[in-house]
Amino acid sequence: MAKALVDQGTDPADKGTDPYEGKNPAAVELGRLGGQKGGKARAASLTAKERSAIARRAAKARWSRES
């Protein structure tokens, strides 16, 4: 049964499929472009105080989790 599940999840016929098939190529490219700009643009627009507050919240969230 385990082999059947692995074989099903790693079907060689699925390897050549395009994840963007059926999507508008212009929209895909536009979304990708925005994703590439996003973090840098956000970091450039934040003040040092805002960046520090975001980092503090992130650290608090990481350390408050139970392992």
mmCIF file as Biopython writes it, N, C-alpha, C and O atoms, coordinates in Angstrom:
data_model
#
loop_
_atom_site.group_PDB
_atom_site.id
_atom_site.type_symbol
_atom_site.label_atom_id
_atom_site.label_alt_id
_atom_site.label_comp_id
_atom_site.label_asym_id
_atom_site.label_entity_id
_atom_site.label_seq_id
_atom_site.pdbx_PDB_ins_code
_atom_site.Cartn_x
_atom_site.Cartn_y
_atom_site.Cartn_z
_atom_site.occupancy
_atom_site.B_iso_or_equiv
_atom_site.auth_seq_id
_atom_site.auth_asym_id
_atom_site.pdbx_PDB_model_num
ATOM 1   N N  . MET A ? 1  ? 0.821  -1.182 0.000   1.0 0.0 1  A 1 
ATOM 2   C CA . MET A ? 1  ? 0.000  0.000  0.000   1.0 0.0 1  A 1 
ATOM 3   C C  . MET A ? 1  ? 0.877  1.262  0.000   1.0 0.0 1  A 1 
ATOM 4   O O  . MET A ? 1  ? 0.574  2.227  -0.701  1.0 0.0 1  A 1 
ATOM 5   N N  . ALA A ? 2  ? 1.956  1.254  0.781   1.0 0.0 2  A 1 
ATOM 6   C CA . ALA A ? 2  ? 2.844  2.408  0.838   1.0 0.0 2  A 1 
ATOM 7   C C  . ALA A ? 2  ? 3.472  2.670  -0.522  1.0 0.0 2  A 1 
ATOM 8   O O  . ALA A ? 2  ? 3.585  3.822  -0.943  1.0 0.0 2  A 1 
ATOM 9   N N  . LYS A ? 3  ? 3.881  1.608  -1.213  1.0 0.0 3  A 1 
ATOM 10  C CA . LYS A ? 3  ? 4.486  1.768  -2.532  1.0 0.0 3  A 1 
ATOM 11  C C  . LYS A ? 3  ? 3.488  2.375  -3.507  1.0 0.0 3  A 1 
ATOM 12  O O  . LYS A ? 3  ? 3.849  3.224  -4.323  1.0 0.0 3  A 1 
ATOM 13  N N  . ALA A ? 4  ? 2.241  1.945  -3.425  1.0 0.0 4  A 1 
ATOM 14  C CA . ALA A ? 4  ? 1.204  2.488  -4.313  1.0 0.0 4  A 1 
ATOM 15  C C  . ALA A ? 4  ? 1.011  3.982  -4.079  1.0 0.0 4  A 1 
ATOM 16  O O  . ALA A ? 4  ? 0.823  4.740  -5.030  1.0 0.0 4  A 1 
ATOM 17  N N  . LEU A ? 5  ? 1.056  4.408  -2.817  1.0 0.0 5  A 1 
ATOM 18  C CA . LEU A ? 5  ? 0.914  5.832  -2.503  1.0 0.0 5  A 1 
ATOM 19  C C  . LEU A ? 5  ? 2.095  6.639  -3.032  1.0 0.0 5  A 1 
ATOM 20  O O  . LEU A ? 5  ? 1.913  7.728  -3.576  1.0 0.0 5  A 1 
ATOM 21  N N  . VAL A ? 6  ? 3.294  6.109  -2.871  1.0 0.0 6  A 1 
ATOM 22  C CA . VAL A ? 6  ? 4.482  6.792  -3.381  1.0 0.0 6  A 1 
ATOM 23  C C  . VAL A ? 6  ? 4.435  6.876  -4.899  1.0 0.0 6  A 1 
ATOM 24  O O  . VAL A ? 6  ? 4.715  7.926  -5.478  1.0 0.0 6  A 1 
ATOM 25  N N  . ASP A ? 7  ? 4.080  5.772  -5.539  1.0 0.0 7  A 1 
ATOM 26  C CA . ASP A ? 7  ? 3.983  5.763  -6.995  1.0 0.0 7  A 1 
ATOM 27  C C  . ASP A ? 7  ? 2.932  6.758  -7.488  1.0 0.0 7  A 1 
ATOM 28  O O  . ASP A ? 7  ? 3.127  7.417  -8.509  1.0 0.0 7  A 1 
ATOM 29  N N  . GLN A ? 8  ? 1.843  6.861  -6.775  1.0 0.0 8  A 1 
ATOM 30  C CA . GLN A ? 8  ? 0.782  7.788  -7.157  1.0 0.0 8  A 1 
ATOM 31  C C  . GLN A ? 8  ? 1.267  9.239  -7.020  1.0 0.0 8  A 1 
ATOM 32  O O  . GLN A ? 8  ? 0.943  10.081 -7.858  1.0 0.0 8  A 1 
ATOM 33  N N  . GLY A ? 9  ? 2.028  9.526  -5.985  1.0 0.0 9  A 1 
ATOM 34  C CA . GLY A ? 9  ? 2.522  10.882 -5.749  1.0 0.0 9  A 1 
ATOM 35  C C  . GLY A ? 9  ? 3.669  11.277 -6.648  1.0 0.0 9  A 1 
ATOM 36  O O  . GLY A ? 9  ? 3.952  12.465 -6.802  1.0 0.0 9  A 1 
ATOM 37  N N  . THR A ? 10 ? 4.335  10.307 -7.243  1.0 0.0 10 A 1 
ATOM 38  C CA . THR A ? 10 ? 5.484  10.593 -8.093  1.0 0.0 10 A 1 
ATOM 39  C C  . THR A ? 10 ? 5.259  10.075 -9.506  1.0 0.0 10 A 1 
ATOM 40  O O  . THR A ? 10 ? 6.159  9.495  -10.113 1.0 0.0 10 A 1 
ATOM 41  N N  . ASP A ? 11 ? 4.074  10.281 -10.018 1.0 0.0 11 A 1 
ATOM 42  C CA . ASP A ? 11 ? 3.715  9.816  -11.353 1.0 0.0 11 A 1 
ATOM 43  C C  . ASP A ? 11 ? 4.555  10.542 -12.402 1.0 0.0 11 A 1 
ATOM 44  O O  . ASP A ? 11 ? 4.486  11.768 -12.493 1.0 0.0 11 A 1 
ATOM 45  N N  . PRO A ? 12 ? 5.354  9.811  -13.206 1.0 0.0 12 A 1 
ATOM 46  C CA . PRO A ? 12 ? 6.197  10.460 -14.216 1.0 0.0 12 A 1 
ATOM 47  C C  . PRO A ? 12 ? 5.387  11.210 -15.259 1.0 0.0 12 A 1 
ATOM 48  O O  . PRO A ? 12 ? 5.922  12.112 -15.904 1.0 0.0 12 A 1 
ATOM 49  N N  . ALA A ? 13 ? 4.144  10.882 -15.446 1.0 0.0 13 A 1 
ATOM 50  C CA . ALA A ? 13 ? 3.310  11.585 -16.424 1.0 0.0 13 A 1 
ATOM 51  C C  . ALA A ? 13 ? 3.030  13.024 -15.970 1.0 0.0 13 A 1 
ATOM 52  O O  . ALA A ? 13 ? 2.736  13.884 -16.801 1.0 0.0 13 A 1 
ATOM 53  N N  . ASP A ? 14 ? 3.117  13.293 -14.666 1.0 0.0 14 A 1 
ATOM 54  C CA . ASP A ? 14 ? 2.852  14.639 -14.144 1.0 0.0 14 A 1 
ATOM 55  C C  . ASP A ? 14 ? 4.053  15.561 -14.256 1.0 0.0 14 A 1 
ATOM 56  O O  . ASP A ? 14 ? 3.903  16.767 -14.058 1.0 0.0 14 A 1 
ATOM 57  N N  . LYS A ? 15 ? 5.217  15.057 -14.558 1.0 0.0 15 A 1 
ATOM 58  C CA . LYS A ? 15 ? 6.446  15.848 -14.528 1.0 0.0 15 A 1 
ATOM 59  C C  . LYS A ? 15 ? 6.450  17.008 -15.530 1.0 0.0 15 A 1 
ATOM 60  O O  . LYS A ? 15 ? 6.983  18.074 -15.222 1.0 0.0 15 A 1 
ATOM 61  N N  . GLY A ? 16 ? 5.874  16.826 -16.712 1.0 0.0 16 A 1 
ATOM 62  C CA . GLY A ? 16 ? 5.985  17.836 -17.749 1.0 0.0 16 A 1 
ATOM 63  C C  . GLY A ? 16 ? 4.853  18.846 -17.778 1.0 0.0 16 A 1 
ATOM 64  O O  . GLY A ? 16 ? 4.752  19.610 -18.738 1.0 0.0 16 A 1 
ATOM 65  N N  . THR A ? 17 ? 4.003  18.882 -16.772 1.0 0.0 17 A 1 
ATOM 66  C CA . THR A ? 17 ? 2.880  19.803 -16.814 1.0 0.0 17 A 1 
ATOM 67  C C  . THR A ? 17 ? 3.315  21.208 -16.427 1.0 0.0 17 A 1 
ATOM 68  O O  . THR A ? 17 ? 4.197  21.395 -15.588 1.0 0.0 17 A 1 
ATOM 69  N N  . ASP A ? 18 ? 2.685  22.187 -17.051 1.0 0.0 18 A 1 
ATOM 70  C CA . ASP A ? 18 ? 2.975  23.589 -16.800 1.0 0.0 18 A 1 
ATOM 71  C C  . ASP A ? 18 ? 2.062  24.088 -15.683 1.0 0.0 18 A 1 
ATOM 72  O O  . ASP A ? 18 ? 0.842  23.999 -15.823 1.0 0.0 18 A 1 
ATOM 73  N N  . PRO A ? 19 ? 2.605  24.613 -14.572 1.0 0.0 19 A 1 
ATOM 74  C CA . PRO A ? 19 ? 1.751  25.067 -13.477 1.0 0.0 19 A 1 
ATOM 75  C C  . PRO A ? 19 ? 0.900  26.278 -13.859 1.0 0.0 19 A 1 
ATOM 76  O O  . PRO A ? 19 ? -0.096 26.570 -13.197 1.0 0.0 19 A 1 
ATOM 77  N N  . TYR A ? 20 ? 1.289  26.985 -14.928 1.0 0.0 20 A 1 
ATOM 78  C CA . TYR A ? 20 ? 0.562  28.178 -15.350 1.0 0.0 20 A 1 
ATOM 79  C C  . TYR A ? 20 ? -0.395 27.892 -16.502 1.0 0.0 20 A 1 
ATOM 80  O O  . TYR A ? 20 ? -0.978 28.815 -17.072 1.0 0.0 20 A 1 
ATOM 81  N N  . GLU A ? 21 ? -0.556 26.630 -16.843 1.0 0.0 21 A 1 
ATOM 82  C CA . GLU A ? 21 ? -1.433 26.254 -17.937 1.0 0.0 21 A 1 
ATOM 83  C C  . GLU A ? 21 ? -2.863 26.713 -17.653 1.0 0.0 21 A 1 
ATOM 84  O O  . GLU A ? 21 ? -3.393 26.481 -16.566 1.0 0.0 21 A 1 
ATOM 85  N N  . GLY A ? 22 ? -3.475 27.359 -18.630 1.0 0.0 22 A 1 
ATOM 86  C CA . GLY A ? 22 ? -4.839 27.829 -18.483 1.0 0.0 22 A 1 
ATOM 87  C C  . GLY A ? 22 ? -4.942 29.196 -17.831 1.0 0.0 22 A 1 
ATOM 88  O O  . GLY A ? 22 ? -6.046 29.707 -17.648 1.0 0.0 22 A 1 
ATOM 89  N N  . LYS A ? 23 ? -3.821 29.795 -17.479 1.0 0.0 23 A 1 
ATOM 90  C CA . LYS A ? 23 ? -3.835 31.115 -16.856 1.0 0.0 23 A 1 
ATOM 91  C C  . LYS A ? 23 ? -3.405 32.161 -17.876 1.0 0.0 23 A 1 
ATOM 92  O O  . LYS A ? 23 ? -2.717 31.848 -18.848 1.0 0.0 23 A 1 
ATOM 93  N N  . ASN A ? 24 ? -3.809 33.381 -17.651 1.0 0.0 24 A 1 
ATOM 94  C CA . ASN A ? 24 ? -3.444 34.487 -18.520 1.0 0.0 24 A 1 
ATOM 95  C C  . ASN A ? 24 ? -1.955 34.785 -18.328 1.0 0.0 24 A 1 
ATOM 96  O O  . ASN A ? 24 ? -1.555 35.177 -17.231 1.0 0.0 24 A 1 
ATOM 97  N N  . PRO A ? 25 ? -1.114 34.610 -19.371 1.0 0.0 25 A 1 
ATOM 98  C CA . PRO A ? 25 ? 0.329  34.825 -19.216 1.0 0.0 25 A 1 
ATOM 99  C C  . PRO A ? 25 ? 0.683  36.238 -18.775 1.0 0.0 25 A 1 
ATOM 100 O O  . PRO A ? 25 ? 1.638  36.428 -18.022 1.0 0.0 25 A 1 
ATOM 101 N N  . ALA A ? 26 ? -0.067 37.226 -19.231 1.0 0.0 26 A 1 
ATOM 102 C CA . ALA A ? 26 ? 0.209  38.611 -18.833 1.0 0.0 26 A 1 
ATOM 103 C C  . ALA A ? 26 ? -0.044 38.794 -17.338 1.0 0.0 26 A 1 
ATOM 104 O O  . ALA A ? 26 ? 0.722  39.475 -16.657 1.0 0.0 26 A 1 
ATOM 105 N N  . ALA A ? 27 ? -1.105 38.197 -16.834 1.0 0.0 27 A 1 
ATOM 106 C CA . ALA A ? 27 ? -1.426 38.303 -15.411 1.0 0.0 27 A 1 
ATOM 107 C C  . ALA A ? 27 ? -0.381 37.582 -14.567 1.0 0.0 27 A 1 
ATOM 108 O O  . ALA A ? 27 ? -0.001 38.059 -13.498 1.0 0.0 27 A 1 
ATOM 109 N N  . VAL A ? 28 ? 0.082  36.426 -15.052 1.0 0.0 28 A 1 
ATOM 110 C CA . VAL A ? 28 ? 1.108  35.672 -14.327 1.0 0.0 28 A 1 
ATOM 111 C C  . VAL A ? 28 ? 2.382  36.508 -14.233 1.0 0.0 28 A 1 
ATOM 112 O O  . VAL A ? 28 ? 2.989  36.600 -13.166 1.0 0.0 28 A 1 
ATOM 113 N N  . GLU A ? 29 ? 2.781  37.107 -15.330 1.0 0.0 29 A 1 
ATOM 114 C CA . GLU A ? 29 ? 4.008  37.919 -15.350 1.0 0.0 29 A 1 
ATOM 115 C C  . GLU A ? 29 ? 3.870  39.142 -14.464 1.0 0.0 29 A 1 
ATOM 116 O O  . GLU A ? 29 ? 4.812  39.512 -13.763 1.0 0.0 29 A 1 
ATOM 117 N N  . LEU A ? 30 ? 2.706  39.773 -14.487 1.0 0.0 30 A 1 
ATOM 118 C CA . LEU A ? 30 ? 2.468  40.949 -13.658 1.0 0.0 30 A 1 
ATOM 119 C C  . LEU A ? 30 ? 2.526  40.580 -12.172 1.0 0.0 30 A 1 
ATOM 120 O O  . LEU A ? 30 ? 3.111  41.308 -11.371 1.0 0.0 30 A 1 
ATOM 121 N N  . GLY A ? 31 ? 1.927  39.464 -11.814 1.0 0.0 31 A 1 
ATOM 122 C CA . GLY A ? 31 ? 1.956  39.013 -10.430 1.0 0.0 31 A 1 
ATOM 123 C C  . GLY A ? 31 ? 3.367  38.688 -9.975  1.0 0.0 31 A 1 
ATOM 124 O O  . GLY A ? 31 ? 3.752  38.990 -8.845  1.0 0.0 31 A 1 
ATOM 125 N N  . ARG A ? 32 ? 4.128  38.075 -10.854 1.0 0.0 32 A 1 
ATOM 126 C CA . ARG A ? 32 ? 5.512  37.724 -10.541 1.0 0.0 32 A 1 
ATOM 127 C C  . ARG A ? 32 ? 6.350  38.986 -10.346 1.0 0.0 32 A 1 
ATOM 128 O O  . ARG A ? 32 ? 7.187  39.058 -9.446  1.0 0.0 32 A 1 
ATOM 129 N N  . LEU A ? 33 ? 6.113  39.973 -11.201 1.0 0.0 33 A 1 
ATOM 130 C CA . LEU A ? 33 ? 6.853  41.231 -11.115 1.0 0.0 33 A 1 
ATOM 131 C C  . LEU A ? 33 ? 6.573  41.923 -9.787  1.0 0.0 33 A 1 
ATOM 132 O O  . LEU A ? 33 ? 7.486  42.422 -9.129  1.0 0.0 33 A 1 
ATOM 133 N N  . GLY A ? 34 ? 5.307  41.948 -9.402  1.0 0.0 34 A 1 
ATOM 134 C CA . GLY A ? 34 ? 4.949  42.560 -8.125  1.0 0.0 34 A 1 
ATOM 135 C C  . GLY A ? 34 ? 5.578  41.820 -6.956  1.0 0.0 34 A 1 
ATOM 136 O O  . GLY A ? 34 ? 6.004  42.438 -5.981  1.0 0.0 34 A 1 
ATOM 137 N N  . GLY A ? 35 ? 5.637  40.516 -7.050  1.0 0.0 35 A 1 
ATOM 138 C CA . GLY A ? 35 ? 6.244  39.715 -5.989  1.0 0.0 35 A 1 
ATOM 139 C C  . GLY A ? 35 ? 7.733  39.979 -5.849  1.0 0.0 35 A 1 
ATOM 140 O O  . GLY A ? 35 ? 8.278  39.939 -4.746  1.0 0.0 35 A 1 
ATOM 141 N N  . GLN A ? 36 ? 8.382  40.246 -6.959  1.0 0.0 36 A 1 
ATOM 142 C CA . GLN A ? 36 ? 9.818  40.517 -6.914  1.0 0.0 36 A 1 
ATOM 143 C C  . GLN A ? 36 ? 10.096 41.886 -6.307  1.0 0.0 36 A 1 
ATOM 144 O O  . GLN A ? 36 ? 11.112 42.071 -5.637  1.0 0.0 36 A 1 
ATOM 145 N N  . LYS A ? 37 ? 9.218  42.829 -6.532  1.0 0.0 37 A 1 
ATOM 146 C CA . LYS A ? 37 ? 9.416  44.190 -6.024  1.0 0.0 37 A 1 
ATOM 147 C C  . LYS A ? 37 ? 8.979  44.342 -4.570  1.0 0.0 37 A 1 
ATOM 148 O O  . LYS A ? 37 ? 9.533  45.151 -3.826  1.0 0.0 37 A 1 
ATOM 149 N N  . GLY A ? 38 ? 7.982  43.556 -4.177  1.0 0.0 38 A 1 
ATOM 150 C CA . GLY A ? 38 ? 7.285  43.754 -2.914  1.0 0.0 38 A 1 
ATOM 151 C C  . GLY A ? 38 ? 8.121  43.976 -1.682  1.0 0.0 38 A 1 
ATOM 152 O O  . GLY A ? 38 ? 7.985  45.008 -1.024  1.0 0.0 38 A 1 
ATOM 153 N N  . GLY A ? 39 ? 8.983  43.034 -1.351  1.0 0.0 39 A 1 
ATOM 154 C CA . GLY A ? 39 ? 9.757  43.125 -0.117  1.0 0.0 39 A 1 
ATOM 155 C C  . GLY A ? 39 ? 10.704 44.299 -0.088  1.0 0.0 39 A 1 
ATOM 156 O O  . GLY A ? 39 ? 10.829 44.981 0.930   1.0 0.0 39 A 1 
ATOM 157 N N  . LYS A ? 40 ? 11.374 44.539 -1.203  1.0 0.0 40 A 1 
ATOM 158 C CA . LYS A ? 40 ? 12.327 45.662 -1.267  1.0 0.0 40 A 1 
ATOM 159 C C  . LYS A ? 40 ? 11.607 46.991 -1.157  1.0 0.0 40 A 1 
ATOM 160 O O  . LYS A ? 40 ? 12.064 47.900 -0.464  1.0 0.0 40 A 1 
ATOM 161 N N  . ALA A ? 41 ? 10.470 47.103 -1.848  1.0 0.0 41 A 1 
ATOM 162 C CA . ALA A ? 41 ? 9.702  48.347 -1.800  1.0 0.0 41 A 1 
ATOM 163 C C  . ALA A ? 41 ? 9.173  48.598 -0.394  1.0 0.0 41 A 1 
ATOM 164 O O  . ALA A ? 41 ? 9.191  49.729 0.091   1.0 0.0 41 A 1 
ATOM 165 N N  . ARG A ? 42 ? 8.701  47.538 0.256   1.0 0.0 42 A 1 
ATOM 166 C CA . ARG A ? 42 ? 8.176  47.690 1.608   1.0 0.0 42 A 1 
ATOM 167 C C  . ARG A ? 42 ? 9.288  48.093 2.570   1.0 0.0 42 A 1 
ATOM 168 O O  . ARG A ? 42 ? 9.098  48.982 3.400   1.0 0.0 42 A 1 
ATOM 169 N N  . ALA A ? 43 ? 10.436 47.452 2.465   1.0 0.0 43 A 1 
ATOM 170 C CA . ALA A ? 43 ? 11.552 47.766 3.357   1.0 0.0 43 A 1 
ATOM 171 C C  . ALA A ? 43 ? 12.016 49.208 3.164   1.0 0.0 43 A 1 
ATOM 172 O O  . ALA A ? 43 ? 12.374 49.886 4.128   1.0 0.0 43 A 1 
ATOM 173 N N  . ALA A ? 44 ? 12.007 49.668 1.926   1.0 0.0 44 A 1 
ATOM 174 C CA . ALA A ? 44 ? 12.452 51.038 1.651   1.0 0.0 44 A 1 
ATOM 175 C C  . ALA A ? 44 ? 11.479 52.066 2.216   1.0 0.0 44 A 1 
ATOM 176 O O  . ALA A ? 44 ? 11.885 53.175 2.561   1.0 0.0 44 A 1 
ATOM 177 N N  . SER A ? 45 ? 10.203 51.713 2.314   1.0 0.0 45 A 1 
ATOM 178 C CA . SER A ? 45 ? 9.210  52.681 2.774   1.0 0.0 45 A 1 
ATOM 179 C C  . SER A ? 45 ? 9.045  52.697 4.296   1.0 0.0 45 A 1 
ATOM 180 O O  . SER A ? 45 ? 8.426  53.614 4.836   1.0 0.0 45 A 1 
ATOM 181 N N  . LEU A ? 46 ? 9.586  51.703 4.988   1.0 0.0 46 A 1 
ATOM 182 C CA . LEU A ? 46 ? 9.434  51.639 6.444   1.0 0.0 46 A 1 
ATOM 183 C C  . LEU A ? 46 ? 10.495 52.478 7.149   1.0 0.0 46 A 1 
ATOM 184 O O  . LEU A ? 46 ? 11.628 52.592 6.682   1.0 0.0 46 A 1 
ATOM 185 N N  . THR A ? 47 ? 10.111 53.053 8.264   1.0 0.0 47 A 1 
ATOM 186 C CA . THR A ? 47 ? 11.089 53.759 9.090   1.0 0.0 47 A 1 
ATOM 187 C C  . THR A ? 47 ? 11.817 52.722 9.956   1.0 0.0 47 A 1 
ATOM 188 O O  . THR A ? 47 ? 11.383 51.576 10.074  1.0 0.0 47 A 1 
ATOM 189 N N  . ALA A ? 48 ? 12.919 53.146 10.550  1.0 0.0 48 A 1 
ATOM 190 C CA . ALA A ? 48 ? 13.681 52.245 11.417  1.0 0.0 48 A 1 
ATOM 191 C C  . ALA A ? 48 ? 12.817 51.778 12.590  1.0 0.0 48 A 1 
ATOM 192 O O  . ALA A ? 48 ? 12.910 50.625 13.012  1.0 0.0 48 A 1 
ATOM 193 N N  . LYS A ? 49 ? 11.981 52.669 13.111  1.0 0.0 49 A 1 
ATOM 194 C CA . LYS A ? 49 ? 11.113 52.338 14.235  1.0 0.0 49 A 1 
ATOM 195 C C  . LYS A ? 49 ? 10.090 51.265 13.826  1.0 0.0 49 A 1 
ATOM 196 O O  . LYS A ? 49 ? 9.821  50.338 14.591  1.0 0.0 49 A 1 
ATOM 197 N N  . GLU A ? 50 ? 9.521  51.397 12.613  1.0 0.0 50 A 1 
ATOM 198 C CA . GLU A ? 50 ? 8.545  50.425 12.128  1.0 0.0 50 A 1 
ATOM 199 C C  . GLU A ? 50 ? 9.198  49.066 11.890  1.0 0.0 50 A 1 
ATOM 200 O O  . GLU A ? 50 ? 8.632  48.031 12.240  1.0 0.0 50 A 1 
ATOM 201 N N  . ARG A ? 51 ? 10.389 49.071 11.294  1.0 0.0 51 A 1 
ATOM 202 C CA . ARG A ? 51 ? 11.114 47.810 11.062  1.0 0.0 51 A 1 
ATOM 203 C C  . ARG A ? 51 ? 11.411 47.123 12.384  1.0 0.0 51 A 1 
ATOM 204 O O  . ARG A ? 51 ? 11.278 45.904 12.497  1.0 0.0 51 A 1 
ATOM 205 N N  . SER A ? 52 ? 11.812 47.895 13.380  1.0 0.0 52 A 1 
ATOM 206 C CA . SER A ? 52 ? 12.117 47.337 14.693  1.0 0.0 52 A 1 
ATOM 207 C C  . SER A ? 52 ? 10.873 46.725 15.329  1.0 0.0 52 A 1 
ATOM 208 O O  . SER A ? 52 ? 10.942 45.655 15.935  1.0 0.0 52 A 1 
ATOM 209 N N  . ALA A ? 53 ? 9.742  47.402 15.189  1.0 0.0 53 A 1 
ATOM 210 C CA . ALA A ? 53 ? 8.495  46.886 15.769  1.0 0.0 53 A 1 
ATOM 211 C C  . ALA A ? 53 ? 8.083  45.582 15.091  1.0 0.0 53 A 1 
ATOM 212 O O  . ALA A ? 53 ? 7.647  44.643 15.757  1.0 0.0 53 A 1 
ATOM 213 N N  . ILE A ? 54 ? 8.221  45.527 13.769  1.0 0.0 54 A 1 
ATOM 214 C CA . ILE A ? 54 ? 7.881  44.308 13.021  1.0 0.0 54 A 1 
ATOM 215 C C  . ILE A ? 54 ? 8.800  43.169 13.444  1.0 0.0 54 A 1 
ATOM 216 O O  . ILE A ? 54 ? 8.341  42.047 13.658  1.0 0.0 54 A 1 
ATOM 217 N N  . ALA A ? 55 ? 10.092 43.450 13.566  1.0 0.0 55 A 1 
ATOM 218 C CA . ALA A ? 55 ? 11.049 42.424 13.969  1.0 0.0 55 A 1 
ATOM 219 C C  . ALA A ? 55 ? 10.768 41.945 15.389  1.0 0.0 55 A 1 
ATOM 220 O O  . ALA A ? 55 ? 10.894 40.757 15.688  1.0 0.0 55 A 1 
ATOM 221 N N  . ARG A ? 56 ? 10.390 42.869 16.254  1.0 0.0 56 A 1 
ATOM 222 C CA . ARG A ? 56 ? 10.083 42.511 17.646  1.0 0.0 56 A 1 
ATOM 223 C C  . ARG A ? 56 ? 8.870  41.572 17.700  1.0 0.0 56 A 1 
ATOM 224 O O  . ARG A ? 56 ? 8.877  40.574 18.420  1.0 0.0 56 A 1 
ATOM 225 N N  . ARG A ? 57 ? 7.823  41.910 16.920  1.0 0.0 57 A 1 
ATOM 226 C CA . ARG A ? 57 ? 6.627  41.049 16.888  1.0 0.0 57 A 1 
ATOM 227 C C  . ARG A ? 57 ? 6.965  39.668 16.324  1.0 0.0 57 A 1 
ATOM 228 O O  . ARG A ? 57 ? 6.469  38.655 16.816  1.0 0.0 57 A 1 
ATOM 229 N N  . ALA A ? 58 ? 7.807  39.632 15.299  1.0 0.0 58 A 1 
ATOM 230 C CA . ALA A ? 58 ? 8.178  38.350 14.694  1.0 0.0 58 A 1 
ATOM 231 C C  . ALA A ? 58 ? 8.960  37.493 15.687  1.0 0.0 58 A 1 
ATOM 232 O O  . ALA A ? 58 ? 8.708  36.294 15.809  1.0 0.0 58 A 1 
ATOM 233 N N  . ALA A ? 59 ? 9.903  38.104 16.392  1.0 0.0 59 A 1 
ATOM 234 C CA . ALA A ? 59 ? 10.693 37.359 17.374  1.0 0.0 59 A 1 
ATOM 235 C C  . ALA A ? 59 ? 9.805  36.847 18.495  1.0 0.0 59 A 1 
ATOM 236 O O  . ALA A ? 59 ? 9.957  35.718 18.960  1.0 0.0 59 A 1 
ATOM 237 N N  . LYS A ? 60 ? 8.878  37.692 18.923  1.0 0.0 60 A 1 
ATOM 238 C CA . LYS A ? 60 ? 7.965  37.301 20.005  1.0 0.0 60 A 1 
ATOM 239 C C  . LYS A ? 60 ? 7.108  36.106 19.549  1.0 0.0 60 A 1 
ATOM 240 O O  . LYS A ? 60 ? 6.883  35.169 20.315  1.0 0.0 60 A 1 
ATOM 241 N N  . ALA A ? 61 ? 6.640  36.152 18.314  1.0 0.0 61 A 1 
ATOM 242 C CA . ALA A ? 61 ? 5.840  35.050 17.782  1.0 0.0 61 A 1 
ATOM 243 C C  . ALA A ? 61 ? 6.655  33.774 17.699  1.0 0.0 61 A 1 
ATOM 244 O O  . ALA A ? 61 ? 6.154  32.697 18.024  1.0 0.0 61 A 1 
ATOM 245 N N  . ARG A ? 62 ? 7.917  33.877 17.264  1.0 0.0 62 A 1 
ATOM 246 C CA . ARG A ? 62 ? 8.766  32.669 17.168  1.0 0.0 62 A 1 
ATOM 247 C C  . ARG A ? 62 ? 9.041  32.073 18.528  1.0 0.0 62 A 1 
ATOM 248 O O  . ARG A ? 62 ? 8.956  30.857 18.698  1.0 0.0 62 A 1 
ATOM 249 N N  . TRP A ? 63 ? 9.365  32.900 19.493  1.0 0.0 63 A 1 
ATOM 250 C CA . TRP A ? 63 ? 9.750  32.389 20.802  1.0 0.0 63 A 1 
ATOM 251 C C  . TRP A ? 63 ? 8.563  31.993 21.665  1.0 0.0 63 A 1 
ATOM 252 O O  . TRP A ? 63 ? 8.734  31.282 22.655  1.0 0.0 63 A 1 
ATOM 253 N N  . SER A ? 64 ? 7.356  32.443 21.305  1.0 0.0 64 A 1 
ATOM 254 C CA . SER A ? 64 ? 6.199  32.101 22.125  1.0 0.0 64 A 1 
ATOM 255 C C  . SER A ? 64 ? 5.598  30.744 21.739  1.0 0.0 64 A 1 
ATOM 256 O O  . SER A ? 64 ? 4.778  30.197 22.477  1.0 0.0 64 A 1 
ATOM 257 N N  . ARG A ? 65 ? 6.000  30.207 20.599  1.0 0.0 65 A 1 
ATOM 258 C CA . ARG A ? 65 ? 5.477  28.903 20.177  1.0 0.0 65 A 1 
ATOM 259 C C  . ARG A ? 65 ? 5.995  27.783 21.054  1.0 0.0 65 A 1 
ATOM 260 O O  . ARG A ? 65 ? 7.142  27.797 21.501  1.0 0.0 65 A 1 
ATOM 261 N N  . GLU A ? 66 ? 5.133  26.817 21.290  1.0 0.0 66 A 1 
ATOM 262 C CA . GLU A ? 66 ? 5.592  25.632 22.021  1.0 0.0 66 A 1 
ATOM 263 C C  . GLU A ? 66 ? 6.170  24.639 21.024  1.0 0.0 66 A 1 
ATOM 264 O O  . GLU A ? 66 ? 5.615  24.430 19.945  1.0 0.0 66 A 1 
ATOM 265 N N  . SER A ? 67 ? 7.260  24.046 21.385  1.0 0.0 67 A 1 
ATOM 266 C CA . SER A ? 67 ? 7.902  23.093 20.476  1.0 0.0 67 A 1 
ATOM 267 C C  . SER A ? 67 ? 7.319  21.724 20.569  1.0 0.0 67 A 1 
ATOM 268 O O  . SER A ? 67 ? 7.759  20.817 19.863  1.0 0.0 67 A 1 
#
